[in-house]
């Protein structure tokens, strides 16, 4: 049995101060809950200018996504157990994790701050669910009418969700408004720059731009009809995660995407003070959009080298 490790969800305002999820599993069978492992990892600058990396939490349950708030709180969605949360202050200090159960498997999580965090999922009978944390408790709220694959916004009354069949909807804090789009593909990512500048990308390689009045297609990925995984507006540029095709960038206002960093196999972004890029083998980041650095490569593999799957000691 060959045990492999991959990364899949990083979050934080800074690259040198982020948390991320990793998995260990049998390469022959792929990741399976109970049979594989999920780990919450953290990376933080040390006094020597390098990184301190720590294992903060582990589970045989499927930890599906992670979001770190500006205060340092980390929220992790779980396909079985609801939400795990903790204040993560330093890699060398083990936090106290709290588990909150909800009545649905959860597949994604994101927020604005500790008083506005969203988690979403669906049940086995196709009941699409959305929950909001208000700083005190998690409450089920109205969903957009489709299964959410990603959610992003700039304020509690300016939130966009995307899903199957090109579905897009805006949440104004009380109700959802659906928008038609020029594609029927599954939309994998959405990013809200302002009320009149929203972007989304899809599994068949479409890059979309939207506003308060409508949506249009502006570009296609280099692997079209292959997937685009993530999109974000950061440092005045539009960045797109092309997976095996690398980190992509829109050329000005044209309909062209350039392969900006072919070796940065971007699959997820957190675009705040730094641009944080999740790749399956490394967590990359940049402060200026030119110099990209990575951390975490082989770290989980090395730390657990002599441990059998399911041995969390």
N, C-alpha and C positions, 0 to 999 in steps of 0.2 A: 504494500500500500504506500503510495506516494502522497504525502501530506503537503498541500500548497496553501499559501496565504495570499489574500487580496484585500485591498482597501476599497471603500465604496461610499463614504459620506464624511466630509470634513467641514467644520464650521468654526468661525471665529472672526473677530474684527481684524486680527493680525495673524500673519503666517507664523511668527514667533510667539505663539500664544493661542494655538488652536486645539481642538479635540477632533477625533475622527474614529470611524468604525473600521474594524478589521475582522476577517473571517479566516478560520482554519478548517480544511475539509479534505476528504479523499478526492484526489484529482480524477480518479476513474468514475466516480459517481456524481461529482459536483456537490455544491453545498445543499444539505438537507437539515432542517431543524431537528434537534435532538442528537442526530448523528454527527453534526458539525459543531463548531464553536463560533461565538461572536464576542468581540472584545471592544471596549471603549478605551481608546488610547488618547494621550495628551502629549503635546510637544510645546516646550517653552524655552525661551532663551536662558542660558546660564551665564554666570559672571565672566566666563572665558570667551564669550561670543559664540559659543556653539549651542547645542540643544540638549536639554534633559527630556527624555521620553519615558513615559510611565504607562503601566497598565492600570486603569482605574476601575474597571468593572468587567466581569465575564459572565457568559450565559450560554446554556445549550438551547435557549429559546432564540427565535429569529428577531434580532434587533434590526429594524428596517431602515431607520434614518436618525440623524442627530442634528440638533441645532443648539448653538451656544449664544446666549443673550449677551448684551453689552456689559451686564454686571458680573458675568462669569458663570452664571447658572447654565447647566447643561441639561437638555431635555432629549430623551431618547424614546422613539416609538417602538413598540413591540407587537409583533403579529399575534401574540398570545396573552400577554400580561399587562397591556395598557401602556402607561408612560412611566419611565424611570427618570428621576430628576435629582440633581445634586449641585452644590456650589463647588466648582473645581478651582482651587486656588494655586496649587503647585503640583508638579508631577510626583514629588517625593511625599506628599501628604495625602493619605487616603481619605476621600470625602465620605460623608454619610448619605447613602442613596435612599430615596423614598420611591415606593412603587404605588401608583394610582391605577386601579382597575377601571376600565370602561366596558360598555356592552358591545364591543366590536373589535375585530382585528384591526390594527393600525399599520399603515404602510408609508406614511409620510408625516413630517413635522416641520414647522417653521413659525417664526414669530417676529414681532417688532420690538418688544421688550417683555419684561416679566409680568406685565399686566395684560398682554395680548399675544398669546401663543395659540396656534392652530394645529390640530392633529386630525388626520383623515384616514379613511379606510373603507372597507365594505365587508359584509357578512356573506356566509355561504348561500343565502337566498337572495343575493344581489341587492341588499339594503345598503345603499351608499351613505356613509356617515361622515359627519364633521363635528369636531368638538373644539371649544375654545376655553382656554385657561385665563381667568381674569385676575390672577394674582393670589386667589384664595382657593378656587375650586375649578374642576373641569366640568363643563356643561355641554350637552349636546345642543347644537344649533342647526338652523336650516341649511341644507346643502344645495348645491346648484342644480341638482336634478340629473347629475351624471357622476361617474366614478372619477374622483380627482386624481390626477397624476402629478401635478405640481401646483403650487400656490405662492403668490408673492404680492407685495404691495408697499405703499409708502405711509399709510395711515389706516386706522381701523375702518374708515369709510371709503377706502380706495384699495380694494383687494381684488386680484384677478385669479381665477382658477382655470386650468385646462385639463382636457381629458380625451376620451375616445372620439373617433369620427370628426376630428377637427373642432371639438366643442370648446367654447370660450365663454366665460361669464364673469360679470363684475359684481362684487358685493359692496353695498353702500353702508354697511353696518346693520341693516335690517332686512333687506331683500336682495335677490339676485336678478341681474339683467343679462340675458343671453345675447350673444352676437354671432351672426353667420360669418364663416370664414371660407376662403377659396380652396379648402382641402378637406378630405375625409379621413386623413391619416391620424393615428394616435399622436397627440401633442405631448412631448416629453418634458418641456420646460417652459416657464414664463418668467418675464422680468418686467417690472413696472418702473420706468424712469420718471414718469410724471403722468398726470391725467390724460395727456394727449400724446404720450410716447410709451407704447408697450410693445414688447417683442415676445415671440414664441417660436419654438422649433419643433420638428416632428420626426417620427420614426422612419418616414420615407424621404427625409432630407430636405424638407421645406423650411425656409426661414420666413416668418411672418412679421409684419409690423401693424400695430393697431392704434386706434385713438378712441376718443369718446363717441365717434360717429361711425367707425367701421374698420375693417381689416383687409389687408392685401398681402400678396406674396411678393417678397423683395429679392430673394436669392434661393439657390439650391446648394447643398453641400457637395463636396468633391466626390463622395461615394454614392451619390444619388442613383438608385433609390434606397441607399443605405441610411442608417439613422444619424441624426444630429441629437446629441444628448443634453446639451445645456446652452443657455444664452444669458448674457449679462451686459449691461452698459456700464462701463467703468473707465475713469480717466479720459473721458471724451471719446472712447472707442467702443465699438460693438464687438464683443468677444463671443465665440461659438465653440462649444466642445464637440470635436469631431471624432472622439474615440481613437481608433487605430489610425485615422487620418491626421491626428495631431490637434494642436490648438490653432483655431482659425480666427481670422479677423476680417471684418467687412472693410472693403476698400472705399474709404470716404462715404459718399452717399450713393454709390453705384450698386448694381445688382451682382457684384462679384465678391466672393470670399477667397482670401489668400490663406495658404497654409503658412502660418507665422512661426510656429514651433513644432516641427514634425515629430519630434521625440517626446513631446508633452502630450500624452494620450488622454486629453481632457474629457471627463465624463460628468463633472459637476462643478459649480462655482459657488463661492460666497464672496460677493463683491461689496466690501465695505471700505475700511481704510486701506487694506491691502486687497489684491485680487488673489483669492485662495482657490487652488485648482486641485480637485480630487482626481487622481489617476489610480488604476488598479494596483500599481506597483510602488507609487510614491505620492506624497503630498507636496505639491509645488506651490510657490507663491512669488509675488513680485510687488515692489513698492512703486515702481515707475513704469511698468509695462515693457521694459526692455531687458532687464536682468532678472531671469527666473532661476530660483534655487529650489532644491528638493530635500525633503527629510523623510525618514521612516523606511527607506528602502531596506528590505529584508529584516527590519527590526523585529517584527512579530515572529517571523520564521526563526530567527536566531534565539530569541528569548524562550521559545517553546520547543527548541530543537529536539530534545530528548523526552518530550512529553507525549504520551499517547493521546489520541482524540478523546475528549471527555474527562481527562485528568486536569483539573483546574488548580492543582496544588502548586 
